[in-house]
Amino acid sequence: MISKILIANRGEIAVRIMRSCKEMGIETVAVFSDADRKSLHVRYADEAIHIGSSPSTESYLVKEKIINAANSTGSDAIHPGYGFLSENAEFADLVRKEGIIFIGPSSDSIRMMGDKISARRIMTKADVPVVPGTRKKIDDDIKALKVIKRIGYPVMIKASAGGGGKGMRLVYKESESLDALKSARSEAIDAFGDDSVYIEKYLSKPHHIEFQILADRHGNVIHLYERECSIQRRHQKIVEETPSPIMTPELRQEMGEKAIAAARSVNYEGAGTIEFLVDENLNYYFLEMNTRLQVEHPITERVTGVDLVKEQIRIASGEKLAYEQADIFQDGHAIECRIYAEDPENNFMPSPGLIRKITEPMGFGVRTDGYVYEGYEIPIYYDPMISKLITWGRTRDEAIIRMLRSLEEYYIMGIRTSIDFLKRIMENPEFINGQYDTHFIDTHKEKLFCPSEDIAGTEDLAMIVAFMEYLEDAKIKKNGLPPQSFSNWKMRNRKRNISRQ
Ligand code: ADP
């Protein structure tokens, strides 16, 4: 029985995990760095332990500090969330050695899938197609050039230990190859302490489609269908949806079975994700497995009705899966937009700082998983994601319109955010028609990025709206509620018609 869980993470995902714990009657322990003293995850938890200074290398990434915090609070289990130590096999081992439950797969599964070269080898054995390319680490440059020629340009050079788009280089011609190999290796050693690289064929117009898996330790494995994650910037997702607009029932069935085979081949336990690239002819190729909860897991929860965090906790307690494959249906359509404190018009530069005002969207079919609040200062030390906005609709059209309505309602003042950029994606006719691949943002950059004067205009408008609200508040305090109070959404939305023509 798990009765107390330490969440070895911060921000939105820590809060999201604690919410499920609360519903299960499980106590929660937060850990926090100097910069996170005022973070919502610290306030939300039953207990909170300070684990060091702001850089994650001195706090969230220090295994011993987290294990000490778990021991000192009598926690039975540690949930690693995503990022930080979530895919660190050594951490999973250390936790288990202390007699604490690690909410995740075995360290062997993490190792097998964490190394992309080893994962490709295992998948090939399990009869899961992989992106064409090398099966071994490439050390020798001359050999590398030969291999690249054989595969055919363009190719992707990738770090075996890669993640977060690091250690990845796209190469179009021979003259770029040696430099690309060198810089991929040096980025890989800096980011992961391992300079192993391998080479993959670069697929020209792929879709990134992944399958959610749940597996228990009694040999039961199910999938919870796909997520389409092709709207990316710098090879990182910013909008995800399920079902995928390009999926057919036959392909779904086949890829789902392959995803289950992939999980079985590493004796997987817990929640995991098998990522694929799918080309224009609907050929699919294994890309990698993420042995943890994904950022975009809520869209799967929304259409299947399964709380993935609760399932992770039940599986880690040794329980059998509560669902069989036949119990899992896709009901309607869900979309997630990642709201970042960043400036899309300025190369997506992070924009941390003080949240002066925030109004989050609400209403039917809307979920926000976030952690910031009015007066909170977003620290510079971590990923600048503020929250995830998820909308559901009976149809894809309804989910898109609801997303637009919700983005209109979302109001954050004090920092730059990706909200307006996301609105332009939702309004793009090709997105609306479901005709997009991983190059969507590049292809539509003219329409998606706004000239800077417009942004200045938006900021001015935001200031005016805030001032009007201030006056309105003062009036209410003095005279009681006015007969007809105006909403700031109406003010900002007055010119826009969000319904589809
Ligand atoms: P990371 O683990 O660093 O996030 P992935 O291997 O998951 O890297 O790839 C991230 C994204 O990069 C993919 O979703 C896709 O858009 C692009 N990508 C990766 N490999 C290829 C490839 N061989 N061909 C085309 N695009 C690719």
Boltz pocket constraint, residues with backbone or C-beta under 6 A from the ligand:
constraints:
  - pocket:
      binder: B
      contacts: [[A, 131], [A, 156], [A, 162], [A, 163], [A, 164], [A, 165], [A, 166], [A, 168], [A, 200], [A, 201], [A, 202], [A, 203], [A, 204], [A, 206], [A, 208], [A, 229], [A, 232], [A, 235], [A, 236], [A, 275], [A, 277], [A, 287], [A, 288], [A, 438]]
      max_distance: 6.0
